[in-house]
Amino acid sequence: MLWFSSLMRWGLMALFLALGCSAEPLKQGHFACEDGAQCPPGWVCGSDGYCYSDGETNTDTDTDTDTSTNTNTESDTDSVTGTSTNTDTDTGTDTTTDTGTDTKADSDTGTATATDTDTDTDTGTDTECDPACNDSCDASTCWVNDPKGAVSCPAGLDCIVWCEEDNACVELIDCSKAESCDVHCIGANACKREIICGTGPCNIDCGSSEEDNTCAGSIDCSTAKSCNIQCLGHNSCKKPITCGAGSCVVQCAGGNSCDDLITCDDSCACDVSCEAGSICDALVCPSTCKSSGECKSSLAGCNTCP
């Protein structure tokens, strides 16, 4: 086999010499070889299995690896993070590494809030009136105006009754459940029936100098804390008037007024005044508290009210 190898070598040399005389030079890496003996003189067999002139050996391996990772994350706080790594290896030795990190943070925390609040508060109290309060009412008072029938004032309220028209309030007026009672019988022939007071203060006006025949019914103040009755019209207060343990005041100023029994003997203080023209002939005053046909609390021991 050695002789064949030598033969091939001398044959190649002859070929190379012949080619050397050609106008076209030998090309690098053009001839295949297994070792340097198969290449022209002064040439070597390269690692790629081809012949090269000495000093022109190409053992360049270029490996370019480009790894790029780009991560973009955006949330309510806008954040962008980029990472780029570039590795360039030339003949296994030349390495360039870029580990730069590019981070962009954009935070938008702006908050726009629009609030339109329209509050309409009506602190007024709408009170559903008792049917007896035919005029009006509020949380504390019931107003009654010229009722056509009997009046029963609701419990827990002050009751104010106006009998202004002629012949107004021809039926019973009952204030027994009211906190207080004010009755104004100022029309002619007004208040023909009984008037009953409650436990609170009770004030009753019976006519004036121009209205006659008012308060034709009895007046019961027997449970009232205080009682004040003005018999001002002609022929007013023609029925009994009864006061209780509270203070009692009765003024008989109209002609022929107070033509019946007036009882206040249990009152802590009683004052019944009888002007000219009034009758006032049936007074029952507290003991020792009557003078000149009238009951007087101004006398000694005649005012025991707290």
Secondary structure per residue as TSV (DSSP state, phi and psi in degrees):
chain	resnum	aa	ss	phi	psi
A	1	M	-	360.0	-27.3
A	2	L	H	-64.4	-39.8
A	3	W	H	-65.6	-30.8
A	4	F	H	-71.1	-38.8
A	5	S	H	-64.4	-41.2
A	6	S	H	-65.2	-38.7
A	7	L	H	-63.3	-42.7
A	8	M	H	-64.8	-38.4
A	9	R	H	-63.4	-46.4
A	10	W	H	-68.4	-29.2
A	11	G	H	-68.5	-42.0
A	12	L	H	-65.3	-38.3
A	13	M	H	-63.0	-42.1
A	14	A	H	-63.3	-39.7
A	15	L	H	-64.9	-43.3
A	16	F	H	-62.9	-37.9
A	17	L	H	-66.4	-37.9
A	18	A	H	-67.7	-41.9
A	19	L	H	-67.7	-31.9
A	20	G	H	-60.8	-25.3
A	21	C	T	-81.5	-10.5
A	22	S	S	-74.7	159.1
A	23	A	S	-72.8	-22.5
A	24	E	S	-93.9	123.2
A	25	P	-	-70.6	163.6
A	26	L	-	-68.7	142.5
A	27	K	-	-93.8	135.8
A	28	Q	T	-66.6	136.5
A	29	G	T	68.0	24.9
A	30	H	-	-96.7	-26.8
A	31	F	S	-105.3	133.7
A	32	A	B	-79.6	150.7
A	33	C	-	-154.4	160.9
A	34	E	S	-109.2	-27.5
A	35	D	S	-152.9	177.4
A	36	G	G	-64.2	-20.8
A	37	A	G	-69.0	-19.2
A	38	Q	G	-92.7	0.9
A	39	C	S	-102.7	161.1
A	40	P	-	-57.8	159.9
A	41	P	T	-58.5	135.8
A	42	G	T	83.6	-2.7
A	43	W	E	-102.9	162.4
A	44	V	E	-130.6	157.1
A	45	C	E	-88.1	116.6
A	46	G	-	-73.2	168.1
A	47	S	T	-66.7	-15.0
A	48	D	T	-91.2	3.9
A	49	G	S	83.0	24.6
A	50	Y	B	-131.6	156.5
A	51	C	E	-86.6	140.1
A	52	Y	E	-138.3	146.6
A	53	S	E	-66.6	150.7
A	54	D	T	-59.4	129.2
A	55	G	T	98.3	-9.3
A	56	E	-	-111.9	17.9
A	57	T	-	-63.2	130.7
A	58	N	-	-108.3	104.7
A	59	T	-	-119.2	37.2
A	60	D	-	-88.0	118.0
A	61	T	-	-114.1	115.4
A	62	D	E	-107.2	109.8
A	63	T	E	-114.9	117.1
A	64	D	E	-115.4	113.7
A	65	T	E	-113.5	120.2
A	66	D	E	-119.1	109.8
A	67	T	E	-112.5	119.9
A	68	S	E	-127.0	126.7
A	69	T	E	-122.4	120.3
A	70	N	E	-123.3	114.4
A	71	T	E	-113.9	123.4
A	72	N	E	-121.3	112.7
A	73	T	E	-119.0	124.7
A	74	E	E	-128.7	124.4
A	75	S	S	-128.5	-159.0
A	76	D	S	-61.1	-33.2
A	77	T	E	-100.0	101.9
A	78	D	E	-65.6	116.3
A	79	S	E	-131.7	129.2
A	80	V	E	-123.8	122.5
A	81	T	E	-123.3	125.3
A	82	G	E	-121.6	134.5
A	83	T	E	-127.4	122.7
A	84	S	E	-123.2	126.9
A	85	T	E	-124.6	122.3
A	86	N	E	-124.1	117.0
A	87	T	E	-115.9	119.7
A	88	D	E	-118.2	114.5
A	89	T	E	-112.1	120.1
A	90	D	E	-115.9	118.9
A	91	T	T	54.1	34.2
A	92	G	T	71.1	5.0
A	93	T	T	-122.3	-36.2
A	94	D	B	-84.6	113.4
A	95	T	-	-127.8	124.9
A	96	T	-	-117.2	122.5
A	97	T	-	-121.0	124.7
A	98	D	-	-113.9	104.9
A	99	T	-	-106.8	25.1
A	100	G	-	-60.8	142.5
A	101	T	E	-118.4	120.4
A	102	D	E	-105.5	115.2
A	103	T	E	-121.5	126.2
A	104	K	E	-122.6	121.0
A	105	A	E	-117.4	123.5
A	106	D	E	-124.6	109.0
A	107	S	E	-106.3	121.3
A	108	D	-	-116.6	98.4
A	109	T	-	-106.0	17.4
A	110	G	-	-63.1	137.6
A	111	T	-	-129.5	124.3
A	112	A	-	-110.5	120.2
A	113	T	-	-126.8	125.9
A	114	A	-	-117.8	123.4
A	115	T	-	-124.9	122.7
A	116	D	-	-117.5	106.1
A	117	T	-	-113.8	118.1
A	118	D	-	-119.4	105.9
A	119	T	-	-114.0	120.4
A	120	D	-	-115.8	107.4
A	121	T	-	-109.1	120.5
A	122	D	-	-105.5	108.7
A	123	T	-	-90.3	7.8
A	124	G	-	-67.5	149.9
A	125	T	-	-106.0	116.9
A	126	D	-	-88.8	109.8
A	127	T	-	-103.1	127.7
A	128	E	-	-80.0	115.6
A	129	C	-	-76.4	146.8
A	130	D	-	-65.4	145.3
A	131	P	T	-54.9	-26.5
A	132	A	T	-66.4	-27.0
A	133	C	-	-85.3	72.5
A	134	N	S	-73.7	-13.3
A	135	D	S	-92.9	-59.4
A	136	S	E	-173.0	178.9
A	137	C	E	-162.3	164.5
A	138	D	-	-140.7	-163.2
A	139	A	S	-67.3	-16.6
A	140	S	S	-125.0	-15.0
A	141	T	E	-135.3	141.9
A	142	C	E	-115.7	124.4
A	143	W	E	-106.3	129.2
A	144	V	E	-121.6	131.2
A	145	N	E	-129.1	116.1
A	146	D	S	45.1	59.7
A	147	P	-	-65.9	148.8
A	148	K	S	-88.0	-21.7
A	149	G	S	-126.6	-160.8
A	150	A	-	-66.2	151.0
A	151	V	E	-115.3	126.9
A	152	S	E	-124.9	101.2
A	153	C	-	-65.4	139.5
A	154	P	-	-68.9	153.0
A	155	A	T	-70.1	147.7
A	156	G	T	82.3	-0.5
A	157	L	S	-119.2	153.3
A	158	D	E	-73.3	135.3
A	159	C	E	-115.6	124.2
A	160	I	E	-120.9	118.7
A	161	V	E	-117.0	124.2
A	162	W	E	-110.2	122.9
A	163	C	E	-117.9	79.8
A	164	E	-	-93.0	-31.4
A	165	E	S	-78.5	158.6
A	166	D	T	-63.0	138.6
A	167	N	T	63.2	24.2
A	168	A	-	-79.4	153.3
A	169	C	-	58.6	62.1
A	170	V	-	-87.9	-4.0
A	171	E	S	-114.7	179.9
A	172	L	-	-56.5	140.2
A	173	I	E	-117.0	111.3
A	174	D	E	-112.9	109.4
A	175	C	-	-107.4	18.8
A	176	S	T	-62.9	-24.4
A	177	K	T	-100.6	-6.4
A	178	A	S	-78.0	156.5
A	179	E	S	-68.5	-37.2
A	180	S	E	-152.5	165.3
A	181	C	E	-140.1	125.7
A	182	D	E	-124.7	120.1
A	183	V	E	-123.5	125.4
A	184	H	E	-115.8	97.8
A	185	C	E	-97.4	85.0
A	186	I	-	-114.2	-5.2
A	187	G	S	-88.4	153.2
A	188	A	T	-58.9	134.3
A	189	N	T	63.4	21.6
A	190	A	-	-79.0	148.7
A	191	C	-	64.3	69.6
A	192	K	-	-85.6	-16.8
A	193	R	S	-112.7	-175.3
A	194	E	-	-64.3	146.6
A	195	I	E	-117.9	124.3
A	196	I	E	-114.3	121.5
A	197	C	-	-87.0	163.0
A	198	G	-	-98.1	-155.8
A	199	T	S	-85.5	-13.4
A	200	G	S	-87.9	-171.7
A	201	P	-	-61.6	143.5
A	202	C	E	-133.1	123.3
A	203	N	E	-125.6	127.3
A	204	I	E	-133.1	126.1
A	205	D	E	-105.6	125.4
A	206	C	E	-115.5	89.2
A	207	G	-	72.6	-171.8
A	208	S	-	-144.9	-167.0
A	209	S	S	-68.0	-12.8
A	210	E	S	-110.8	-12.6
A	211	E	-	-109.9	130.7
A	212	D	-	-107.7	160.8
A	213	N	S	59.9	40.3
A	214	T	-	-94.1	154.7
A	215	C	-	55.1	58.6
A	216	A	-	-77.9	-15.5
A	217	G	S	-95.7	173.5
A	218	S	-	-72.0	159.7
A	219	I	E	-125.7	121.7
A	220	D	E	-109.0	107.0
A	221	C	E	-112.5	23.8
A	222	S	T	-66.0	-22.7
A	223	T	T	-110.4	0.1
A	224	A	-	-73.6	144.2
A	225	K	S	-63.2	-37.8
A	226	S	E	-151.1	151.1
A	227	C	E	-137.0	130.4
A	228	N	E	-134.1	112.8
A	229	I	E	-122.8	125.5
A	230	Q	E	-111.3	106.8
A	231	C	E	-98.1	85.6
A	232	L	-	-100.5	-28.3
A	233	G	S	-82.5	160.8
A	234	H	T	-64.9	134.2
A	235	N	T	61.4	27.7
A	236	S	-	-85.1	155.5
A	237	C	-	57.2	61.4
A	238	K	-	-91.5	-0.8
A	239	K	S	-120.8	169.3
A	240	P	-	-59.5	145.9
A	241	I	E	-119.3	126.7
A	242	T	E	-123.8	120.7
A	243	C	E	-103.2	157.8
A	244	G	-	-108.1	-144.7
A	245	A	S	-76.5	-17.2
A	246	G	S	-76.0	178.5
A	247	S	E	-67.8	147.3
A	248	C	E	-135.7	129.9
A	249	V	E	-130.8	124.3
A	250	V	E	-131.5	124.3
A	251	Q	E	-110.8	118.7
A	252	C	E	-106.3	94.0
A	253	A	-	-111.6	-22.9
A	254	G	S	-80.3	154.4
A	255	G	T	-62.6	134.5
A	256	N	T	61.2	20.5
A	257	S	-	-79.9	160.5
A	258	C	-	59.0	55.1
A	259	D	-	-96.2	32.2
A	260	D	S	-153.6	-175.6
A	261	L	-	-66.3	134.0
A	262	I	E	-120.6	116.2
A	263	T	E	-114.7	123.6
A	264	C	-	-145.3	25.8
A	265	D	T	-67.6	-17.8
A	266	D	T	-96.4	-0.6
A	267	S	-	-75.1	144.7
A	268	C	S	-68.6	-22.5
A	269	A	S	-156.5	131.3
A	270	C	E	-135.0	130.3
A	271	D	E	-130.9	111.6
A	272	V	E	-120.0	115.6
A	273	S	E	-105.7	136.1
A	274	C	E	-123.4	105.3
A	275	E	-	-83.4	168.7
A	276	A	T	-57.7	134.3
A	277	G	T	99.2	-22.1
A	278	S	-	-79.6	164.1
A	279	I	-	-92.3	-64.1
A	280	C	-	48.8	48.1
A	281	D	-	-106.8	10.6
A	282	A	-	-138.5	69.4
A	283	L	E	-103.5	135.4
A	284	V	E	-119.4	97.8
A	285	C	-	-97.0	164.7
A	286	P	S	-58.4	153.0
A	287	S	T	-56.5	133.8
A	288	T	T	65.3	13.7
A	289	C	-	-111.9	19.1
A	290	K	E	-112.2	133.0
A	291	S	E	-148.5	129.9
A	292	S	T	57.7	38.2
A	293	G	T	75.7	14.9
A	294	E	E	-133.4	157.6
A	295	C	E	-93.7	131.0
A	296	K	-	-133.2	123.7
A	297	S	T	-81.9	-8.5
A	298	S	T	-75.6	-15.9
A	299	L	S	-70.5	157.4
A	300	A	T	-58.1	128.3
A	301	G	T	76.0	8.4
A	302	C	-	-98.3	5.7
A	303	N	-	-131.4	100.3
A	304	T	-	-112.6	14.5
A	305	C	-	-67.0	142.8
A	306	P	-	-66.3	360.0
